[in-house]
Amino acid sequence: DWVGGRYSMWSAVGLATMLGIGPDNFLAMLAGGRAMDEHFRTAEFGENLPVIMALLGVWYNNFFGADSHAILPYDQYLHRFAAHLQQVDMESNGKSVRRDGKKEVSWQTGPVIWGEPGTNGQHAFYQLIHQGTKLIPADFIGFCKSQNPVGDHHAKLMANFFAQTEALAFGLPAEDVPATFPDTPKAFVLHKAFAGNRPTNTILARKLDPYTMGALMALYEHKIFVQGIIWDVFSFDQWGVQLGKILAKKVLEELEAKGEPELAHDSSTNALIERFRAEA
């Protein structure tokens, strides 16, 4: 009788979205979501995109110790997509109690979800993904057609899109560094070598339109559901946010108290509240 906030766009709450983008675009988005729903419901596992992505995520999370997953869209219109998936994924599968509620799991569950548009990430954290000591699976999301074609800008963007996934997959052995980076001093060869074998998924769609957006969102929702089943956690509650809300009500009373309130928290929280009251 209710829909969790992270899934509520598909419900009556989506009226606000419909008013913002118009009914035609909203219906196209719903159609894209429904198409992915039907694909998930009917496709064999070997061709079922949500199932395949879910299994790959479990494979790297539980058997290779990859505790985070990067979302890297190559379209500025998706600059908040990683933040959306943070909530959908981490609030759904960031659990440690099994579905029956009787005991905790003894395996890793949901990973940390993070990311940025690739145009920003390439000049920030890609260094760590390519050459760092942590294994970070990543989803690259790109489109064949641009919303705003300007000269060869989109071709250059997508050239980087394809180049990054190739570099992550195959790397650059030390013996090939001199050919790729001529005049490299021997002392720098290992610095310019890439181990490769860094896992990525590539999602390449024709164009980012409402239909594609709906399908993309549903794809990740179904992936998250499948992983929740495999990890035996319940993906449709979020009790982890409740304790803080309850404690905050008590703290708010103490922050707004006229006299000196009797603080009964831990020593650190008590000291912080006292400092805040003294300076506010």
Secondary structure, 3 states (H helix, E strand, C coil): CCCCHHHHHHCHHHHHHHHHHCHHHHHHHHHHHHHHHHHHHHCCHHHCHHHHHHHHHHHHHHHCCCCEEEEEECCHHHCCHHHHHHHHHHHHHCCCECCCCCCECCCCCCCEEEECCHHHHCCCCHHHHHHCCCCCCEEEEEEEECCCCCCCHHHHHHHHHHHHHHHHHHCECHHHHHHHCCCCCHHHCHHHCECCCCCEEEEEEEECCHHHHHHHHHHHHHHHHHHHHHHCCCCCCCHHHHHHHHHHHHHHHHHHCCCCCCCCCCHHHHHHHHHHHHHC
